[in-house]
Amino acid sequence: MSALWPEGKDFAFSIFDDTDLATLENVGPVYALLSELGFLTTKSVWPLRGEGRPRIGGATCEDEDYLAWVRELQARGFEIGLHNVAYHTSSREQTIFGLDRFRELFGHDPYTLANHAGCRESIYWGSARLSGMQRLVYDVLLRGRRKGQFEGHVESSPLFWGDICRERVKYVRNFVFGQIDTLAACPPMPYHDPTRPHVRYWFASSEGPEVRSFNAMLSEANQDRLAAAGGACIMYTHFAAGFCGPEGLDRSFRELMTRLSRLNGWFVPVHRLLDHLLETRGPLQLGRRQRARLERRWLAHKLRTRGTS
């Protein structure tokens, strides 16, 4: 599978950083290390602060110092992605305004989106990620843990923006799996799911929402496994979740990323990795059996680990 990757690289690696709780102080040093080691990854943002109270907040692009830093990251080659337009639920009109603001700030519509847990306009989220028996199992077993309904794809809802999503966002994250080789866990990605037509292409990620789980996923053995398989890893994480403390960067994180940087990997932002797969393999449409396999695999992982995404 290594023939997939450009420049004679053995494998591909990227990170999608959900912006929850992020500030210049707690994620700035993380990105300084990534830049130093040659990793170009994807940093998500909230273009708007809005007026509501967040369940999970953090800095937004209305903070001038934070915005200047994010734009500097973009100039260095990092991708800026979207984590919904604000850290709380937004109406259709607010979502369109936030997308316009994103384009004004960064010169283009977002290539990638990850739904934010605190936003009811999240698209195909909660039980809407699943079909048939998998949805029934999810609803029964996770009853009481659900954080409300999500309506971004519901055409009768004032939160609907599915038509806008399809027009202006290329890739949306869905399933997160407990293995280092994301492409092996989700071979068709990026894929289109005709039963969820308001998303152009879906992609998956590997589990690592905070520093301990991230480090566990990126263990030396897993790094070697990924390189030997010639696979692709897109890590899901929150760089504000313990990666940088009062004494600086987490030591294990620094050591693991330094080791990974010395392997023959293709270290690019999420959308470049996905664009490459799309260009070399063509657009893939998810069939019923493939969908059921992915849904069962993700549901089993989520129930086993109580994963966050």
C-alpha positions as CSV (number, residue, x, y, z in Angstrom):
1,M,0.0,0.0,0.0
2,S,3.0,2.3,0.4
3,A,2.8,3.0,-3.4
4,L,-0.2,5.2,-2.5
5,W,1.9,7.9,-1.0
6,P,3.8,10.7,-2.9
7,E,7.6,11.4,-2.7
8,G,8.4,7.8,-1.9
9,K,6.9,8.0,1.6
10,D,6.0,4.8,3.4
11,F,2.9,6.0,5.1
12,A,0.7,9.1,5.7
13,F,0.0,10.8,9.0
14,S,-2.1,13.8,10.0
15,I,-4.1,15.2,13.0
16,F,-7.5,16.9,13.3
17,D,-7.4,19.0,16.5
18,D,-10.9,19.8,17.8
19,T,-10.6,23.3,19.3
20,D,-12.5,22.7,22.5
21,L,-10.9,24.7,25.4
22,A,-8.0,25.9,23.2
23,T,-6.2,29.1,24.1
24,L,-2.9,30.5,22.9
25,E,-1.3,29.4,26.2
26,N,-2.4,25.8,26.2
27,V,-2.0,24.9,22.5
28,G,0.6,27.4,21.2
29,P,3.5,25.2,22.4
30,V,2.0,22.1,20.8
31,Y,2.0,23.7,17.4
32,A,5.4,25.1,17.9
33,L,6.7,21.5,18.4
34,L,4.7,20.3,15.4
35,S,6.1,23.0,13.2
36,E,9.7,22.3,14.4
37,L,9.3,18.6,13.6
38,G,7.8,19.1,10.2
39,F,4.3,18.1,10.9
40,L,1.6,20.1,9.0
41,T,-1.8,19.2,10.5
42,T,-5.3,20.6,10.8
43,K,-6.3,23.1,13.5
44,S,-10.0,23.7,13.8
45,V,-11.6,27.0,14.9
46,W,-14.8,28.7,15.8
47,P,-15.1,31.8,13.6
48,L,-17.7,33.3,15.9
49,R,-18.1,33.8,19.6
50,G,-21.8,34.2,19.4
51,E,-24.0,35.2,22.3
52,G,-24.9,31.8,23.9
53,R,-23.3,30.0,26.8
54,P,-21.1,27.1,25.7
55,R,-21.2,23.6,27.2
56,I,-17.5,23.5,26.1
57,G,-15.9,26.7,25.1
58,G,-12.5,28.1,24.3
59,A,-10.9,30.9,22.2
60,T,-12.6,32.0,19.0
61,C,-11.6,34.0,16.0
62,E,-13.1,37.1,17.6
63,D,-10.0,37.1,19.9
64,E,-7.6,39.3,17.9
65,D,-4.4,37.7,19.3
66,Y,-5.7,34.2,18.8
67,L,-6.8,35.0,15.3
68,A,-3.4,36.4,14.4
69,W,-1.8,33.3,15.6
70,V,-4.2,31.0,13.7
71,R,-3.5,32.9,10.5
72,E,0.2,32.6,11.1
73,L,-0.3,28.8,11.4
74,Q,-2.1,28.9,8.0
75,A,0.7,30.9,6.4
76,R,3.1,28.2,7.6
77,G,1.1,25.5,5.9
78,F,-1.2,24.2,8.6
79,E,-4.9,23.7,7.5
80,I,-7.6,25.6,9.3
81,G,-10.7,23.5,9.7
82,L,-14.1,24.1,11.2
83,H,-15.6,22.9,14.4
84,N,-19.1,24.4,13.7
85,V,-19.2,28.1,13.5
86,A,-19.5,28.8,17.2
87,Y,-19.2,26.9,20.5
88,H,-22.9,26.8,21.0
89,T,-25.9,26.0,18.8
90,S,-26.3,28.2,15.8
91,S,-29.4,28.9,13.6
92,R,-29.2,28.4,9.8
93,E,-28.6,32.2,9.4
94,Q,-25.8,32.2,12.0
95,T,-24.2,29.2,10.3
96,I,-24.2,30.9,7.0
97,F,-22.8,34.1,8.5
98,G,-20.1,32.0,10.3
99,L,-19.1,30.3,7.0
100,D,-18.9,33.7,5.3
101,R,-16.7,35.0,8.1
102,F,-14.4,31.9,7.8
103,R,-14.0,32.6,4.1
104,E,-13.2,36.2,4.8
105,L,-10.6,35.3,7.4
106,F,-8.9,32.4,5.6
107,G,-9.5,33.0,1.9
108,H,-11.7,29.9,1.2
109,D,-14.5,27.8,2.6
110,P,-13.4,25.2,5.1
111,Y,-12.2,22.0,3.5
112,T,-12.8,19.9,6.6
113,L,-15.4,19.9,9.4
114,A,-15.8,18.0,12.7
115,N,-19.1,18.4,14.5
116,H,-18.9,20.0,18.0
117,A,-20.6,18.2,20.8
118,G,-22.3,21.3,22.1
119,C,-24.0,22.2,18.8
120,R,-27.5,21.0,18.0
121,E,-27.0,22.0,14.3
122,S,-24.3,19.3,14.0
123,I,-25.0,17.3,10.9
124,Y,-25.9,13.6,10.9
125,W,-24.8,13.3,14.5
126,G,-25.9,11.3,17.5
127,S,-28.1,8.3,16.4
128,A,-28.3,9.8,12.9
129,R,-24.8,8.5,12.3
130,L,-26.2,5.0,12.3
131,S,-28.7,2.9,10.3
132,G,-31.2,0.1,11.1
133,M,-30.3,-2.2,13.9
134,Q,-27.1,-0.3,14.7
135,R,-29.2,2.8,15.4
136,L,-31.6,0.8,17.6
137,V,-28.7,-0.6,19.7
138,Y,-27.2,2.9,20.0
139,D,-30.5,4.4,21.2
140,V,-31.1,1.6,23.8
141,L,-27.6,1.3,25.2
142,L,-26.7,5.0,25.3
143,R,-30.0,6.2,26.6
144,G,-29.2,8.7,29.4
145,R,-25.9,9.6,27.9
146,R,-27.3,11.4,24.9
147,K,-26.9,15.1,24.8
148,G,-29.9,16.0,22.8
149,Q,-31.0,15.7,19.2
150,F,-29.0,17.0,16.2
151,E,-30.8,18.7,13.4
152,G,-28.4,20.1,10.9
153,H,-29.5,17.6,8.3
154,V,-33.3,17.9,9.1
155,E,-34.8,20.0,6.4
156,S,-37.9,21.0,8.4
157,S,-35.7,22.4,11.3
158,P,-34.6,26.0,11.7
159,L,-31.1,24.6,12.3
160,F,-31.0,22.9,8.9
161,W,-27.9,23.8,6.8
162,G,-27.3,20.5,5.0
163,D,-27.6,22.1,1.6
164,I,-25.0,24.7,2.6
165,C,-22.7,22.0,4.0
166,R,-22.7,20.0,0.8
167,E,-22.0,23.1,-1.2
168,R,-19.3,24.7,1.0
169,V,-17.6,21.9,3.0
170,K,-15.7,19.1,1.2
171,Y,-15.0,16.6,4.1
172,V,-16.8,15.9,7.3
173,R,-15.5,13.6,10.1
174,N,-17.7,10.7,11.2
175,F,-16.4,7.5,12.8
176,V,-13.4,7.3,15.2
177,F,-11.7,3.9,15.6
178,G,-9.4,2.3,18.1
179,Q,-6.5,1.5,15.7
180,I,-3.6,3.4,14.4
181,D,-4.2,2.8,10.7
182,T,-7.3,4.8,10.1
183,L,-7.4,3.8,6.4
184,A,-7.4,0.1,7.4
185,A,-10.3,0.7,9.8
186,C,-12.2,2.7,7.1
187,P,-10.9,1.5,3.7
188,P,-13.4,3.5,1.5
189,M,-12.5,7.0,3.0
190,P,-13.1,9.5,1.8
191,Y,-16.5,8.2,0.8
192,H,-20.0,9.5,-0.1
193,D,-22.9,8.0,1.7
194,P,-26.1,8.3,-0.5
195,T,-28.2,7.8,2.6
196,R,-26.7,11.0,4.1
197,P,-26.7,13.2,1.0
198,H,-25.9,16.5,2.6
199,V,-22.3,15.6,3.1
200,R,-20.1,15.4,0.1
201,Y,-17.4,13.1,1.6
202,W,-16.9,11.5,5.0
203,F,-13.6,10.6,6.6
204,A,-12.7,8.7,9.8
205,S,-10.0,9.1,12.5
206,S,-8.1,7.2,15.1
207,E,-8.9,7.7,18.8
208,G,-6.8,10.0,20.9
209,P,-9.0,12.8,22.5
210,E,-6.6,13.7,25.3
211,V,-2.9,13.3,25.9
212,R,-2.9,9.9,27.5
213,S,-5.0,8.2,24.9
214,F,-3.2,10.1,22.1
215,N,0.2,8.8,23.4
216,A,-1.2,5.3,23.8
217,M,-2.4,5.3,20.2
218,L,1.0,6.7,19.0
219,S,3.1,4.2,20.8
220,E,6.4,3.1,19.3
221,A,4.9,-0.3,18.4
222,N,1.9,1.4,16.7
223,Q,4.2,3.8,14.8
224,D,6.1,0.8,13.4
225,R,2.9,-1.0,12.6
226,L,1.6,1.9,10.6
227,A,4.8,2.3,8.7
228,A,5.0,-1.4,7.9
229,A,1.4,-1.5,6.6
230,G,2.0,1.6,4.5
231,G,-1.3,2.9,5.9
232,A,-2.7,6.3,6.8
233,C,-3.5,7.7,10.3
234,I,-5.7,10.8,10.9
235,M,-5.6,11.3,14.7
236,Y,-8.6,12.8,16.5
237,T,-7.6,14.9,19.5
238,H,-8.0,18.0,21.6
239,F,-4.6,19.6,22.0
240,A,-6.0,21.6,24.9
241,A,-6.6,18.4,26.9
242,G,-3.4,17.9,28.9
243,F,-0.7,18.2,26.2
244,C,0.8,21.3,27.7
245,G,0.8,21.8,31.5
246,P,2.4,24.2,34.0
247,E,5.8,22.5,33.3
248,G,5.5,22.7,29.6
249,L,4.8,20.0,26.9
250,D,4.1,16.5,28.0
251,R,7.3,14.6,27.8
252,S,6.0,11.4,26.3
253,F,4.1,13.4,23.6
254,R,7.3,15.2,22.7
255,E,9.3,12.0,22.5
256,L,6.7,10.1,20.5
257,M,6.3,12.9,18.0
258,T,10.0,13.3,17.6
259,R,10.4,9.6,16.9
260,L,7.5,9.6,14.4
261,S,9.1,12.6,12.6
262,R,12.2,10.5,11.9
263,L,10.2,7.8,10.1
264,N,9.6,8.1,6.3
265,G,6.1,9.5,6.6
266,W,4.1,11.9,4.5
267,F,3.0,14.6,7.1
268,V,0.3,16.7,5.6
269,P,-2.9,18.4,6.6
270,V,-6.1,16.3,6.6
271,H,-7.6,17.7,3.4
272,R,-4.4,17.1,1.5
273,L,-4.3,13.4,2.6
274,L,-7.9,13.0,1.6
275,D,-7.5,14.8,-1.7
276,H,-4.7,12.5,-2.6
277,L,-6.8,9.4,-1.9
278,L,-9.7,10.9,-3.9
279,E,-7.4,11.7,-6.8
280,T,-5.6,8.3,-6.9
281,R,-8.6,6.0,-6.2
282,G,-11.6,8.1,-7.4
283,P,-14.7,8.9,-5.5
284,L,-16.1,5.9,-3.6
285,Q,-19.8,5.6,-2.8
286,L,-20.7,3.6,0.3
287,G,-22.8,0.5,-0.2
288,R,-25.3,-1.0,2.2
289,R,-22.9,-3.8,3.4
290,Q,-19.9,-1.5,3.7
291,R,-22.0,1.0,5.7
292,A,-23.2,-1.8,8.1
293,R,-19.7,-3.0,8.6
294,L,-18.4,0.5,9.5
295,E,-21.3,1.2,11.8
296,R,-20.9,-2.1,13.7
297,R,-17.1,-1.6,14.0
298,W,-17.6,2.0,15.3
299,L,-20.4,1.1,17.6
300,A,-18.5,-1.8,19.2
301,H,-15.5,0.5,19.7
302,K,-17.7,3.2,21.3
303,L,-19.5,0.9,23.6
304,R,-16.2,-0.8,24.6
305,T,-14.3,2.3,25.4
306,R,-17.0,5.0,25.8
307,G,-15.1,7.0,23.2
308,T,-15.9,10.6,22.9
309,S,-16.4,10.8,19.2
